[in-house]
Each structure stands twice: as structure tokens, then as C-alpha cells.
Amino acid sequence: MFSEKATKEIQQNGYVVFPSYYNVDQQTILFSDSLARDRSYLPGKSYKTNNLNSLPTMLRDLIFTQDIENVFRNISKTPEIKCQDVFITHELEETEQKERNNWLHFDRLRSLKAMVYLSEVSDSCGPFSVVPGSHLKGRSLRQNFANQSDYEEKLNRIELDYEHMYEEPTKILGSIGTLILFDTDIFHKGGDVKQGSFRKIIRSHWYVDYSWRITS
């Protein structure tokens, strides 16, 4: 049932949300806090690994399950897709300089992502936001610059590069343990965290290889 619902909604809308899907205990949240120490991440602090086995089971089981893998195999139409990277990010109060991911955008290199809220996310916490159904537009735009060699020149910010396509995104509010699966061709953004608030998430990135990310 999970795989059928998730596959259908991602195909139609570009994303699916399972509110309060996990019961995440305080130990798991505290351990994610201990890992997220990289202060070079502009909105706050972060952690990245491409070694899934380096994560404790309590974190790995949030973003790497057989159900999630089955969904992403269905969406990608290949059994070769796999979890390649894991990020933990703790967004703190908004800064004067806007991070690229805080613009409405589609990813220049496609992946399928599983994201879990590790904190309560209200409107003031910079909720993840999407434009439902925009993944088809994003895919077309991404494929249009497939042969462009300079990564930095691949235009992907909607407000700046495709202003005529801008639509107000839908904010995904949720409690701890909310699971979001999405195709990064969808127009999406991380919101601005207001003073006194924060947002904690863990997410996994799934893809086949570099070529697949450009041409799929």
C-alpha cells in the first residue's frame, strides 16, 4: 500500500507526504545534533556522508528502507538506483545572504530524495515547500541544458531565471517524524527560518550515476 500510494503521487504531483510517519525518539534527535557540526553551511550547520553504514541504525532506518527503495525503483524505472548520500541539516535563523536552496528551484542534477523532519516544523521554521505537479516542467528545463558543460551556468532558480513560471509554493508543515519523498525536478525550496525558530531534517539522495542525473 505504501509503495503504490507513494509511487502514484510522485508520478502525478512530484512528491508525497506521510505526516508523523515515524516515532522519532529524543536519543535519535540528540545524535543527529552531535553529527551536524559543519558550520560552513550558511543557514546553520550540517553533516554529510556517502557511507550509509557509518550511520547508526536509528538514523539509517529513517531514510533507507525497503519501502522507500521500492518506490524510487518504480519512479526511476531501474533497479540500479541506490542511496548515494545522506545529509543532516539544522537550519537556524535566516541570514542576510540567501542560500541558493532558499530560492524556488529544481535541482540541476536530478535525484530522488527522502526527507524526515527531526523537529516540529511550523510556518516560522522555514518549512520545505513545493509547487505540486511542476516536476514535468522542471524535467524539461533540466534536460534542455543536459549538454551544457559549465555546471554553474545551468539556470535553475525560478524567480530569477524563469520568472514567468513562478507559482506560490505549498508549505509542508509537520510534526517530528513526518516523511517526504520527492523528485528533485519539482520546483521546491527550503523556507526562511524566523527569529527564535529552527528546522532539523535528515534526507537521503538516490540516483544511479552522474549520467542518469543529467539525462533521465
Salt bridges, closest charged atoms under 4 A:
GLU9 OE2 - LYS5 NZ 2.55
ASP33 OD1 - HIS90 NE2 3.51
ASP33 OD1 - LYS200 NZ 2.99
GLU69 OE2 - ARG73 NH2 3.18
GLU91 OE2 - ARG199 NH2 3.51
GLU94 OE2 - LYS194 NZ 3.68
ASP107 OD1 - HIS105 NE2 3.32
ASP107 OD2 - LYS113 NZ 3.07
ASP107 OD1 - HIS188 NE2 3.21
ASP123 OD1 - LYS171 NZ 2.65
GLU152 OE1 - ARG108 NH1 3.82
GLU167 OE2 - LYS137 NZ 3.42
ASP183 OD2 - ARG110 NH2 2.68
ASP183 OD2 - ARG139 NH2 2.92
ASP185 OD2 - ARG110 NE 3.64
ASP185 OD2 - ARG139 NE 3.09
ASP185 OD1 - ARG142 NE 2.68
